[in-house]
Amino acid sequence: MNITVVSSLLIPYLPALLKKVSESELVGSVGELGQAGWERACQLWNALQPKLEKELSAKLAAEELAKNPEDDTWKKPFEAKLAEMIEKDPQLQEAIANILAEAEQDTSSPGIQQTINEMKGGQVIGNMSNSKATNVGEMGNVGGDVNF
């Protein structure tokens, strides 16, 4: 089980899961993750929270991450403790695996759709950043010995 996937589903929602902010404040601010992400985080939290309460270091890391979800100082210890807790508990492993499988099914349809109305040759290129297209442009026809 990839603990980074579990933590990436949980960490953005820790402020609300730990009751530091309201659900509506958080769901609005996380944008693309929105309501579906909140529901998945709640499922994970319901499975993990009883074990987390018994692990002081994991609880401390979660509380610090709730203050600043981007803080790598607390992210690695949080992930390590989650991995340890999940590894020790076969029922928890199964519950988490089921939640992740359900999440994968929900995201099996394309989440990004690109529509190009008119193009006279070449290829549209771009980058994604925070679920928004950036550096979008059109590359004309290229020939010869070209390296990118």
Phi and psi in radians as a Rosetta constraint file:
Dihedral C 1 N 2 CA 2 C 2 CIRCULARHARMONIC -1.489 0.35
Dihedral N 2 CA 2 C 2 N 3 CIRCULARHARMONIC 1.869 0.35
Dihedral C 2 N 3 CA 3 C 3 CIRCULARHARMONIC -1.168 0.35
Dihedral N 3 CA 3 C 3 N 4 CIRCULARHARMONIC -0.452 0.35
Dihedral C 3 N 4 CA 4 C 4 CIRCULARHARMONIC -1.110 0.35
Dihedral N 4 CA 4 C 4 N 5 CIRCULARHARMONIC -0.625 0.35
Dihedral C 4 N 5 CA 5 C 5 CIRCULARHARMONIC -1.146 0.35
Dihedral N 5 CA 5 C 5 N 6 CIRCULARHARMONIC -0.788 0.35
Dihedral C 5 N 6 CA 6 C 6 CIRCULARHARMONIC -1.058 0.35
Dihedral N 6 CA 6 C 6 N 7 CIRCULARHARMONIC -0.849 0.35
Dihedral C 6 N 7 CA 7 C 7 CIRCULARHARMONIC -1.177 0.35
Dihedral N 7 CA 7 C 7 N 8 CIRCULARHARMONIC -0.614 0.35
Dihedral C 7 N 8 CA 8 C 8 CIRCULARHARMONIC -1.200 0.35
Dihedral N 8 CA 8 C 8 N 9 CIRCULARHARMONIC -0.453 0.35
Dihedral C 8 N 9 CA 9 C 9 CIRCULARHARMONIC -1.378 0.35
Dihedral N 9 CA 9 C 9 N 10 CIRCULARHARMONIC -0.504 0.35
Dihedral C 9 N 10 CA 10 C 10 CIRCULARHARMONIC -1.565 0.35
Dihedral N 10 CA 10 C 10 N 11 CIRCULARHARMONIC -0.839 0.35
Dihedral C 10 N 11 CA 11 C 11 CIRCULARHARMONIC -0.959 0.35
Dihedral N 11 CA 11 C 11 N 12 CIRCULARHARMONIC -0.767 0.35
Dihedral C 11 N 12 CA 12 C 12 CIRCULARHARMONIC -1.061 0.35
Dihedral N 12 CA 12 C 12 N 13 CIRCULARHARMONIC -0.408 0.35
Dihedral C 12 N 13 CA 13 C 13 CIRCULARHARMONIC -1.771 0.35
Dihedral N 13 CA 13 C 13 N 14 CIRCULARHARMONIC -0.012 0.35
Dihedral C 13 N 14 CA 14 C 14 CIRCULARHARMONIC -0.957 0.35
Dihedral N 14 CA 14 C 14 N 15 CIRCULARHARMONIC -0.683 0.35
Dihedral C 14 N 15 CA 15 C 15 CIRCULARHARMONIC -0.983 0.35
Dihedral N 15 CA 15 C 15 N 16 CIRCULARHARMONIC -0.703 0.35
Dihedral C 15 N 16 CA 16 C 16 CIRCULARHARMONIC -1.388 0.35
Dihedral N 16 CA 16 C 16 N 17 CIRCULARHARMONIC -0.667 0.35
Dihedral C 16 N 17 CA 17 C 17 CIRCULARHARMONIC -1.089 0.35
Dihedral N 17 CA 17 C 17 N 18 CIRCULARHARMONIC -0.589 0.35
Dihedral C 17 N 18 CA 18 C 18 CIRCULARHARMONIC -1.635 0.35
Dihedral N 18 CA 18 C 18 N 19 CIRCULARHARMONIC 0.177 0.35
Dihedral C 18 N 19 CA 19 C 19 CIRCULARHARMONIC 1.093 0.35
Dihedral N 19 CA 19 C 19 N 20 CIRCULARHARMONIC 0.575 0.35
Dihedral C 19 N 20 CA 20 C 20 CIRCULARHARMONIC -1.498 0.35
Dihedral N 20 CA 20 C 20 N 21 CIRCULARHARMONIC -0.493 0.35
Dihedral C 20 N 21 CA 21 C 21 CIRCULARHARMONIC -2.429 0.35
Dihedral N 21 CA 21 C 21 N 22 CIRCULARHARMONIC 2.911 0.35
Dihedral C 21 N 22 CA 22 C 22 CIRCULARHARMONIC -1.374 0.35
Dihedral N 22 CA 22 C 22 N 23 CIRCULARHARMONIC 2.740 0.35
Dihedral C 22 N 23 CA 23 C 23 CIRCULARHARMONIC -1.001 0.35
Dihedral N 23 CA 23 C 23 N 24 CIRCULARHARMONIC -0.792 0.35
Dihedral C 23 N 24 CA 24 C 24 CIRCULARHARMONIC -1.127 0.35
Dihedral N 24 CA 24 C 24 N 25 CIRCULARHARMONIC -0.648 0.35
Dihedral C 24 N 25 CA 25 C 25 CIRCULARHARMONIC -1.093 0.35
Dihedral N 25 CA 25 C 25 N 26 CIRCULARHARMONIC -0.762 0.35
Dihedral C 25 N 26 CA 26 C 26 CIRCULARHARMONIC -1.301 0.35
Dihedral N 26 CA 26 C 26 N 27 CIRCULARHARMONIC -0.828 0.35
Dihedral C 26 N 27 CA 27 C 27 CIRCULARHARMONIC -1.052 0.35
Dihedral N 27 CA 27 C 27 N 28 CIRCULARHARMONIC -0.675 0.35
Dihedral C 27 N 28 CA 28 C 28 CIRCULARHARMONIC -1.135 0.35
Dihedral N 28 CA 28 C 28 N 29 CIRCULARHARMONIC -0.628 0.35
Dihedral C 28 N 29 CA 29 C 29 CIRCULARHARMONIC -1.405 0.35
Dihedral N 29 CA 29 C 29 N 30 CIRCULARHARMONIC -0.399 0.35
Dihedral C 29 N 30 CA 30 C 30 CIRCULARHARMONIC -1.562 0.35
Dihedral N 30 CA 30 C 30 N 31 CIRCULARHARMONIC -0.005 0.35
Dihedral C 30 N 31 CA 31 C 31 CIRCULARHARMONIC 0.939 0.35
Dihedral N 31 CA 31 C 31 N 32 CIRCULARHARMONIC -1.791 0.35
Dihedral C 31 N 32 CA 32 C 32 CIRCULARHARMONIC -1.063 0.35
Dihedral N 32 CA 32 C 32 N 33 CIRCULARHARMONIC -0.561 0.35
Dihedral C 32 N 33 CA 33 C 33 CIRCULARHARMONIC -1.214 0.35
Dihedral N 33 CA 33 C 33 N 34 CIRCULARHARMONIC -0.687 0.35
Dihedral C 33 N 34 CA 34 C 34 CIRCULARHARMONIC 0.723 0.35
Dihedral N 34 CA 34 C 34 N 35 CIRCULARHARMONIC -2.554 0.35
Dihedral C 34 N 35 CA 35 C 35 CIRCULARHARMONIC -1.166 0.35
Dihedral N 35 CA 35 C 35 N 36 CIRCULARHARMONIC -0.701 0.35
Dihedral C 35 N 36 CA 36 C 36 CIRCULARHARMONIC -1.103 0.35
Dihedral N 36 CA 36 C 36 N 37 CIRCULARHARMONIC -0.722 0.35
Dihedral C 36 N 37 CA 37 C 37 CIRCULARHARMONIC -1.130 0.35
Dihedral N 37 CA 37 C 37 N 38 CIRCULARHARMONIC -0.700 0.35
Dihedral C 37 N 38 CA 38 C 38 CIRCULARHARMONIC -1.068 0.35
Dihedral N 38 CA 38 C 38 N 39 CIRCULARHARMONIC -0.787 0.35
Dihedral C 38 N 39 CA 39 C 39 CIRCULARHARMONIC -1.112 0.35
Dihedral N 39 CA 39 C 39 N 40 CIRCULARHARMONIC -0.703 0.35
Dihedral C 39 N 40 CA 40 C 40 CIRCULARHARMONIC -1.168 0.35
Dihedral N 40 CA 40 C 40 N 41 CIRCULARHARMONIC -0.733 0.35
Dihedral C 40 N 41 CA 41 C 41 CIRCULARHARMONIC -1.085 0.35
Dihedral N 41 CA 41 C 41 N 42 CIRCULARHARMONIC -0.692 0.35
Dihedral C 41 N 42 CA 42 C 42 CIRCULARHARMONIC -1.102 0.35
Dihedral N 42 CA 42 C 42 N 43 CIRCULARHARMONIC -0.711 0.35
Dihedral C 42 N 43 CA 43 C 43 CIRCULARHARMONIC -1.077 0.35
Dihedral N 43 CA 43 C 43 N 44 CIRCULARHARMONIC -0.822 0.35
Dihedral C 43 N 44 CA 44 C 44 CIRCULARHARMONIC -1.088 0.35
Dihedral N 44 CA 44 C 44 N 45 CIRCULARHARMONIC -0.773 0.35
Dihedral C 44 N 45 CA 45 C 45 CIRCULARHARMONIC -1.086 0.35
Dihedral N 45 CA 45 C 45 N 46 CIRCULARHARMONIC -0.736 0.35
Dihedral C 45 N 46 CA 46 C 46 CIRCULARHARMONIC -1.070 0.35
Dihedral N 46 CA 46 C 46 N 47 CIRCULARHARMONIC -0.599 0.35
Dihedral C 46 N 47 CA 47 C 47 CIRCULARHARMONIC -1.327 0.35
Dihedral N 47 CA 47 C 47 N 48 CIRCULARHARMONIC -0.691 0.35
Dihedral C 47 N 48 CA 48 C 48 CIRCULARHARMONIC -1.561 0.35
Dihedral N 48 CA 48 C 48 N 49 CIRCULARHARMONIC -0.545 0.35
Dihedral C 48 N 49 CA 49 C 49 CIRCULARHARMONIC -0.972 0.35
Dihedral N 49 CA 49 C 49 N 50 CIRCULARHARMONIC -0.757 0.35
Dihedral C 49 N 50 CA 50 C 50 CIRCULARHARMONIC -1.035 0.35
Dihedral N 50 CA 50 C 50 N 51 CIRCULARHARMONIC -0.687 0.35
Dihedral C 50 N 51 CA 51 C 51 CIRCULARHARMONIC -1.248 0.35
Dihedral N 51 CA 51 C 51 N 52 CIRCULARHARMONIC -0.684 0.35
Dihedral C 51 N 52 CA 52 C 52 CIRCULARHARMONIC -1.086 0.35
Dihedral N 52 CA 52 C 52 N 53 CIRCULARHARMONIC -0.662 0.35
Dihedral C 52 N 53 CA 53 C 53 CIRCULARHARMONIC -1.071 0.35
Dihedral N 53 CA 53 C 53 N 54 CIRCULARHARMONIC -0.501 0.35
Dihedral C 53 N 54 CA 54 C 54 CIRCULARHARMONIC -1.493 0.35
Dihedral N 54 CA 54 C 54 N 55 CIRCULARHARMONIC -0.237 0.35
Dihedral C 54 N 55 CA 55 C 55 CIRCULARHARMONIC -1.860 0.35
Dihedral N 55 CA 55 C 55 N 56 CIRCULARHARMONIC 1.708 0.35
Dihedral C 55 N 56 CA 56 C 56 CIRCULARHARMONIC -0.978 0.35
Dihedral N 56 CA 56 C 56 N 57 CIRCULARHARMONIC -0.751 0.35
Dihedral C 56 N 57 CA 57 C 57 CIRCULARHARMONIC -1.161 0.35
Dihedral N 57 CA 57 C 57 N 58 CIRCULARHARMONIC -0.643 0.35
Dihedral C 57 N 58 CA 58 C 58 CIRCULARHARMONIC -1.203 0.35
Dihedral N 58 CA 58 C 58 N 59 CIRCULARHARMONIC -0.704 0.35
Dihedral C 58 N 59 CA 59 C 59 CIRCULARHARMONIC -1.128 0.35
Dihedral N 59 CA 59 C 59 N 60 CIRCULARHARMONIC -0.744 0.35
Dihedral C 59 N 60 CA 60 C 60 CIRCULARHARMONIC -1.079 0.35
Dihedral N 60 CA 60 C 60 N 61 CIRCULARHARMONIC -0.805 0.35
Dihedral C 60 N 61 CA 61 C 61 CIRCULARHARMONIC -1.071 0.35
Dihedral N 61 CA 61 C 61 N 62 CIRCULARHARMONIC -0.727 0.35
Dihedral C 61 N 62 CA 62 C 62 CIRCULARHARMONIC -1.089 0.35
Dihedral N 62 CA 62 C 62 N 63 CIRCULARHARMONIC -0.744 0.35
Dihedral C 62 N 63 CA 63 C 63 CIRCULARHARMONIC -1.144 0.35
Dihedral N 63 CA 63 C 63 N 64 CIRCULARHARMONIC -0.670 0.35
Dihedral C 63 N 64 CA 64 C 64 CIRCULARHARMONIC -1.207 0.35
Dihedral N 64 CA 64 C 64 N 65 CIRCULARHARMONIC -0.685 0.35
Dihedral C 64 N 65 CA 65 C 65 CIRCULARHARMONIC -1.160 0.35
Dihedral N 65 CA 65 C 65 N 66 CIRCULARHARMONIC -0.529 0.35
Dihedral C 65 N 66 CA 66 C 66 CIRCULARHARMONIC -1.119 0.35
Dihedral N 66 CA 66 C 66 N 67 CIRCULARHARMONIC -0.537 0.35
Dihedral C 66 N 67 CA 67 C 67 CIRCULARHARMONIC -1.290 0.35
Dihedral N 67 CA 67 C 67 N 68 CIRCULARHARMONIC -0.662 0.35
Dihedral C 67 N 68 CA 68 C 68 CIRCULARHARMONIC -2.593 0.35
Dihedral N 68 CA 68 C 68 N 69 CIRCULARHARMONIC 1.578 0.35
Dihedral C 68 N 69 CA 69 C 69 CIRCULARHARMONIC -1.062 0.35
Dihedral N 69 CA 69 C 69 N 70 CIRCULARHARMONIC -0.274 0.35
Dihedral C 69 N 70 CA 70 C 70 CIRCULARHARMONIC -1.604 0.35
Dihedral N 70 CA 70 C 70 N 71 CIRCULARHARMONIC 0.009 0.35
Dihedral C 70 N 71 CA 71 C 71 CIRCULARHARMONIC -1.349 0.35
Dihedral N 71 CA 71 C 71 N 72 CIRCULARHARMONIC 1.827 0.35
Dihedral C 71 N 72 CA 72 C 72 CIRCULARHARMONIC -1.170 0.35
Dihedral N 72 CA 72 C 72 N 73 CIRCULARHARMONIC -0.342 0.35
Dihedral C 72 N 73 CA 73 C 73 CIRCULARHARMONIC -1.027 0.35
Dihedral N 73 CA 73 C 73 N 74 CIRCULARHARMONIC -0.625 0.35
Dihedral C 73 N 74 CA 74 C 74 CIRCULARHARMONIC -1.790 0.35
Dihedral N 74 CA 74 C 74 N 75 CIRCULARHARMONIC -0.327 0.35
Dihedral C 74 N 75 CA 75 C 75 CIRCULARHARMONIC -1.141 0.35
Dihedral N 75 CA 75 C 75 N 76 CIRCULARHARMONIC -0.835 0.35
Dihedral C 75 N 76 CA 76 C 76 CIRCULARHARMONIC -1.104 0.35
Dihedral N 76 CA 76 C 76 N 77 CIRCULARHARMONIC -0.818 0.35
Dihedral C 76 N 77 CA 77 C 77 CIRCULARHARMONIC -1.092 0.35
Dihedral N 77 CA 77 C 77 N 78 CIRCULARHARMONIC -0.644 0.35
Dihedral C 77 N 78 CA 78 C 78 CIRCULARHARMONIC -1.093 0.35
Dihedral N 78 CA 78 C 78 N 79 CIRCULARHARMONIC -0.821 0.35
Dihedral C 78 N 79 CA 79 C 79 CIRCULARHARMONIC -1.110 0.35
Dihedral N 79 CA 79 C 79 N 80 CIRCULARHARMONIC -0.712 0.35
Dihedral C 79 N 80 CA 80 C 80 CIRCULARHARMONIC -1.096 0.35
Dihedral N 80 CA 80 C 80 N 81 CIRCULARHARMONIC -0.744 0.35
Dihedral C 80 N 81 CA 81 C 81 CIRCULARHARMONIC -1.207 0.35
Dihedral N 81 CA 81 C 81 N 82 CIRCULARHARMONIC -0.704 0.35
Dihedral C 81 N 82 CA 82 C 82 CIRCULARHARMONIC -1.033 0.35
Dihedral N 82 CA 82 C 82 N 83 CIRCULARHARMONIC -0.814 0.35
Dihedral C 82 N 83 CA 83 C 83 CIRCULARHARMONIC -1.035 0.35
Dihedral N 83 CA 83 C 83 N 84 CIRCULARHARMONIC -0.750 0.35
Dihedral C 83 N 84 CA 84 C 84 CIRCULARHARMONIC -1.110 0.35
Dihedral N 84 CA 84 C 84 N 85 CIRCULARHARMONIC -0.804 0.35
Dihedral C 84 N 85 CA 85 C 85 CIRCULARHARMONIC -1.090 0.35
Dihedral N 85 CA 85 C 85 N 86 CIRCULARHARMONIC -0.757 0.35
Dihedral C 85 N 86 CA 86 C 86 CIRCULARHARMONIC -1.185 0.35
Dihedral N 86 CA 86 C 86 N 87 CIRCULARHARMONIC -0.739 0.35
Dihedral C 86 N 87 CA 87 C 87 CIRCULARHARMONIC -1.066 0.35
Dihedral N 87 CA 87 C 87 N 88 CIRCULARHARMONIC -0.613 0.35
Dihedral C 87 N 88 CA 88 C 88 CIRCULARHARMONIC -1.379 0.35
Dihedral N 88 CA 88 C 88 N 89 CIRCULARHARMONIC -0.218 0.35
Dihedral C 88 N 89 CA 89 C 89 CIRCULARHARMONIC -2.227 0.35
Dihedral N 89 CA 89 C 89 N 90 CIRCULARHARMONIC 1.760 0.35
Dihedral C 89 N 90 CA 90 C 90 CIRCULARHARMONIC -1.034 0.35
Dihedral N 90 CA 90 C 90 N 91 CIRCULARHARMONIC -0.620 0.35
Dihedral C 90 N 91 CA 91 C 91 CIRCULARHARMONIC -1.167 0.35
Dihedral N 91 CA 91 C 91 N 92 CIRCULARHARMONIC -0.698 0.35
Dihedral C 91 N 92 CA 92 C 92 CIRCULARHARMONIC -1.154 0.35
Dihedral N 92 CA 92 C 92 N 93 CIRCULARHARMONIC -0.705 0.35
Dihedral C 92 N 93 CA 93 C 93 CIRCULARHARMONIC -0.988 0.35
Dihedral N 93 CA 93 C 93 N 94 CIRCULARHARMONIC -0.814 0.35
Dihedral C 93 N 94 CA 94 C 94 CIRCULARHARMONIC -1.137 0.35
Dihedral N 94 CA 94 C 94 N 95 CIRCULARHARMONIC -0.749 0.35
Dihedral C 94 N 95 CA 95 C 95 CIRCULARHARMONIC -1.091 0.35
Dihedral N 95 CA 95 C 95 N 96 CIRCULARHARMONIC -0.795 0.35
Dihedral C 95 N 96 CA 96 C 96 CIRCULARHARMONIC -1.139 0.35
Dihedral N 96 CA 96 C 96 N 97 CIRCULARHARMONIC -0.752 0.35
Dihedral C 96 N 97 CA 97 C 97 CIRCULARHARMONIC -1.040 0.35
Dihedral N 97 CA 97 C 97 N 98 CIRCULARHARMONIC -0.712 0.35
Dihedral C 97 N 98 CA 98 C 98 CIRCULARHARMONIC -1.144 0.35
Dihedral N 98 CA 98 C 98 N 99 CIRCULARHARMONIC -0.714 0.35
Dihedral C 98 N 99 CA 99 C 99 CIRCULARHARMONIC -1.122 0.35
Dihedral N 99 CA 99 C 99 N 100 CIRCULARHARMONIC -0.769 0.35
Dihedral C 99 N 100 CA 100 C 100 CIRCULARHARMONIC -1.168 0.35
Dihedral N 100 CA 100 C 100 N 101 CIRCULARHARMONIC -0.656 0.35
Dihedral C 100 N 101 CA 101 C 101 CIRCULARHARMONIC -1.112 0.35
Dihedral N 101 CA 101 C 101 N 102 CIRCULARHARMONIC -0.721 0.35
Dihedral C 101 N 102 CA 102 C 102 CIRCULARHARMONIC -1.125 0.35
Dihedral N 102 CA 102 C 102 N 103 CIRCULARHARMONIC -0.702 0.35
Dihedral C 102 N 103 CA 103 C 103 CIRCULARHARMONIC -1.113 0.35
Dihedral N 103 CA 103 C 103 N 104 CIRCULARHARMONIC -0.697 0.35
Dihedral C 103 N 104 CA 104 C 104 CIRCULARHARMONIC -1.133 0.35
Dihedral N 104 CA 104 C 104 N 105 CIRCULARHARMONIC -0.687 0.35
Dihedral C 104 N 105 CA 105 C 105 CIRCULARHARMONIC -1.118 0.35
Dihedral N 105 CA 105 C 105 N 106 CIRCULARHARMONIC -0.685 0.35
Dihedral C 105 N 106 CA 106 C 106 CIRCULARHARMONIC -1.149 0.35
Dihedral N 106 CA 106 C 106 N 107 CIRCULARHARMONIC -0.508 0.35
Dihedral C 106 N 107 CA 107 C 107 CIRCULARHARMONIC -1.768 0.35
Dihedral N 107 CA 107 C 107 N 108 CIRCULARHARMONIC 0.217 0.35
Dihedral C 107 N 108 CA 108 C 108 CIRCULARHARMONIC -1.277 0.35
Dihedral N 108 CA 108 C 108 N 109 CIRCULARHARMONIC -0.348 0.35
Dihedral C 108 N 109 CA 109 C 109 CIRCULARHARMONIC -1.456 0.35
Dihedral N 109 CA 109 C 109 N 110 CIRCULARHARMONIC 2.670 0.35
Dihedral C 109 N 110 CA 110 C 110 CIRCULARHARMONIC -1.094 0.35
Dihedral N 110 CA 110 C 110 N 111 CIRCULARHARMONIC 2.348 0.35
Dihedral C 110 N 111 CA 111 C 111 CIRCULARHARMONIC -1.680 0.35
Dihedral N 111 CA 111 C 111 N 112 CIRCULARHARMONIC -0.264 0.35
Dihedral C 111 N 112 CA 112 C 112 CIRCULARHARMONIC -2.175 0.35
Dihedral N 112 CA 112 C 112 N 113 CIRCULARHARMONIC 2.308 0.35
Dihedral C 112 N 113 CA 113 C 113 CIRCULARHARMONIC -2.230 0.35
Dihedral N 113 CA 113 C 113 N 114 CIRCULARHARMONIC 2.296 0.35
Dihedral C 113 N 114 CA 114 C 114 CIRCULARHARMONIC -2.021 0.35
Dihedral N 114 CA 114 C 114 N 115 CIRCULARHARMONIC 2.277 0.35
Dihedral C 114 N 115 CA 115 C 115 CIRCULARHARMONIC -2.066 0.35
Dihedral N 115 CA 115 C 115 N 116 CIRCULARHARMONIC 2.222 0.35
Dihedral C 115 N 116 CA 116 C 116 CIRCULARHARMONIC -2.044 0.35
Dihedral N 116 CA 116 C 116 N 117 CIRCULARHARMONIC 2.016 0.35
Dihedral C 116 N 117 CA 117 C 117 CIRCULARHARMONIC -1.320 0.35
Dihedral N 117 CA 117 C 117 N 118 CIRCULARHARMONIC -0.820 0.35
Dihedral C 117 N 118 CA 118 C 118 CIRCULARHARMONIC -2.564 0.35
Dihedral N 118 CA 118 C 118 N 119 CIRCULARHARMONIC 2.331 0.35
Dihedral C 118 N 119 CA 119 C 119 CIRCULARHARMONIC -2.569 0.35
Dihedral N 119 CA 119 C 119 N 120 CIRCULARHARMONIC 2.291 0.35
Dihedral C 119 N 120 CA 120 C 120 CIRCULARHARMONIC -1.736 0.35
Dihedral N 120 CA 120 C 120 N 121 CIRCULARHARMONIC 0.477 0.35
Dihedral C 120 N 121 CA 121 C 121 CIRCULARHARMONIC 2.176 0.35
Dihedral N 121 CA 121 C 121 N 122 CIRCULARHARMONIC 2.833 0.35
Dihedral C 121 N 122 CA 122 C 122 CIRCULARHARMONIC 1.500 0.35
Dihedral N 122 CA 122 C 122 N 123 CIRCULARHARMONIC -2.730 0.35
Dihedral C 122 N 123 CA 123 C 123 CIRCULARHARMONIC -2.555 0.35
Dihedral N 123 CA 123 C 123 N 124 CIRCULARHARMONIC 2.473 0.35
Dihedral C 123 N 124 CA 124 C 124 CIRCULARHARMONIC -1.423 0.35
Dihedral N 124 CA 124 C 124 N 125 CIRCULARHARMONIC 2.355 0.35
Dihedral C 124 N 125 CA 125 C 125 CIRCULARHARMONIC -2.212 0.35
Dihedral N 125 CA 125 C 125 N 126 CIRCULARHARMONIC 2.726 0.35
Dihedral C 125 N 126 CA 126 C 126 CIRCULARHARMONIC -3.128 0.35
Dihedral N 126 CA 126 C 126 N 127 CIRCULARHARMONIC 3.000 0.35
Dihedral C 126 N 127 CA 127 C 127 CIRCULARHARMONIC -2.130 0.35
Dihedral N 127 CA 127 C 127 N 128 CIRCULARHARMONIC 2.708 0.35
Dihedral C 127 N 128 CA 128 C 128 CIRCULARHARMONIC -1.898 0.35
Dihedral N 128 CA 128 C 128 N 129 CIRCULARHARMONIC 2.365 0.35
Dihedral C 128 N 129 CA 129 C 129 CIRCULARHARMONIC -2.483 0.35
Dihedral N 129 CA 129 C 129 N 130 CIRCULARHARMONIC 2.066 0.35
Dihedral C 129 N 130 CA 130 C 130 CIRCULARHARMONIC 0.931 0.35
Dihedral N 130 CA 130 C 130 N 131 CIRCULARHARMONIC 0.768 0.35
Dihedral C 130 N 131 CA 131 C 131 CIRCULARHARMONIC 1.129 0.35
Dihedral N 131 CA 131 C 131 N 132 CIRCULARHARMONIC 0.376 0.35
Dihedral C 131 N 132 CA 132 C 132 CIRCULARHARMONIC -2.228 0.35
Dihedral N 132 CA 132 C 132 N 133 CIRCULARHARMONIC 2.450 0.35
Dihedral C 132 N 133 CA 133 C 133 CIRCULARHARMONIC -1.262 0.35
Dihedral N 133 CA 133 C 133 N 134 CIRCULARHARMONIC 2.317 0.35
Dihedral C 133 N 134 CA 134 C 134 CIRCULARHARMONIC -2.278 0.35
Dihedral N 134 CA 134 C 134 N 135 CIRCULARHARMONIC 2.799 0.35
Dihedral C 134 N 135 CA 135 C 135 CIRCULARHARMONIC 0.903 0.35
Dihedral N 135 CA 135 C 135 N 136 CIRCULARHARMONIC 0.749 0.35
Dihedral C 135 N 136 CA 136 C 136 CIRCULARHARMONIC -1.447 0.35
Dihedral N 136 CA 136 C 136 N 137 CIRCULARHARMONIC 2.354 0.35
Dihedral C 136 N 137 CA 137 C 137 CIRCULARHARMONIC -2.784 0.35
Dihedral N 137 CA 137 C 137 N 138 CIRCULARHARMONIC -3.117 0.35
Dihedral C 137 N 138 CA 138 C 138 CIRCULARHARMONIC -2.097 0.35
Dihedral N 138 CA 138 C 138 N 139 CIRCULARHARMONIC 2.337 0.35
Dihedral C 138 N 139 CA 139 C 139 CIRCULARHARMONIC -1.834 0.35
Dihedral N 139 CA 139 C 139 N 140 CIRCULARHARMONIC 2.216 0.35
Dihedral C 139 N 140 CA 140 C 140 CIRCULARHARMONIC -1.262 0.35
Dihedral N 140 CA 140 C 140 N 141 CIRCULARHARMONIC -3.078 0.35
Dihedral C 140 N 141 CA 141 C 141 CIRCULARHARMONIC -1.127 0.35
Dihedral N 141 CA 141 C 141 N 142 CIRCULARHARMONIC 2.396 0.35
Dihedral C 141 N 142 CA 142 C 142 CIRCULARHARMONIC -2.152 0.35
Dihedral N 142 CA 142 C 142 N 143 CIRCULARHARMONIC 2.384 0.35
Dihedral C 142 N 143 CA 143 C 143 CIRCULARHARMONIC -2.430 0.35
Dihedral N 143 CA 143 C 143 N 144 CIRCULARHARMONIC 2.979 0.35
Dihedral C 143 N 144 CA 144 C 144 CIRCULARHARMONIC 1.491 0.35
Dihedral N 144 CA 144 C 144 N 145 CIRCULARHARMONIC -2.774 0.35
Dihedral C 144 N 145 CA 145 C 145 CIRCULARHARMONIC -1.618 0.35
Dihedral N 145 CA 145 C 145 N 146 CIRCULARHARMONIC 1.681 0.35
Dihedral C 145 N 146 CA 146 C 146 CIRCULARHARMONIC -2.120 0.35
Dihedral N 146 CA 146 C 146 N 147 CIRCULARHARMONIC 2.333 0.35
Dihedral C 146 N 147 CA 147 C 147 CIRCULARHARMONIC -2.054 0.35
Dihedral N 147 CA 147 C 147 N 148 CIRCULARHARMONIC 2.414 0.35
